[in-house]
């Protein structure tokens, strides 16, 4: 029987596998947190990111923060400067447009495929979700607004029965900032106007129309986000100086 390294046998144990999975999930969540700060201008292009700062802020050890930084480096959000640490890469308006371009194409194709499977019952579900969306806005329930909007679009996507395409869309969505609708001027109004049109188009099983409407919706959402970020001066690529000393 061949000798198996102890480390590998430990990793093969259920408990060890569980710990590895939790560690990977934690680093993903940290990467998501930092990505959101970059996409909303809270962290600017050129800033050096101190690992200890985020570890203290999030109440974790430095290890998952370092893993998160390498994930962000692979995604192009940060670079690794020799002897200085991780630095935020430049973010441009075209980067944001590209994110929403990809989302529009993926969401449009999923909705196109969903048209054939759309039923009156599913249309009623979408109408009910739209009513929930309106009530949540009227009541100022910010978290509910975001959750119901996500559910509305998920109900459309799952009917496509295209799990791989839906997976790509979910990954594309990670590049959008996780903000409340009312934080981006115009997003709430845009969704309120668009949801009824999407429902009507789907009820008519208009596969071409649904692609056009989602393309218009997501392109406009991206433009509104760019306007918001422009107001923050996020496109200024001059390095503002180090946030903190590199690790």
Secondary structure, 3 states (H helix, E strand, C coil): CCCCCHHHHHHHCHHHHHHHHHHHHHHHHHHHHHHHHHHCCCCCCCCEECHHHHHHHHCCCHHHHHHHHHHHHHHCCEEEECCCEEEECCCCHHHHHHHHHHHHHHHHHHHHHHHCCCCHHHHHHHHHHHHHHHHHHHCCCHHHHHHHHHHHHHHHHHCCCCHHHHHHHHHHHCCCCCCCHHHCCCHHHHHHHHHHHHHHHHHCCCHHHHHHHHHHHHHHHHHHHHHHHHHCCCCCCCCCCCCCCCC
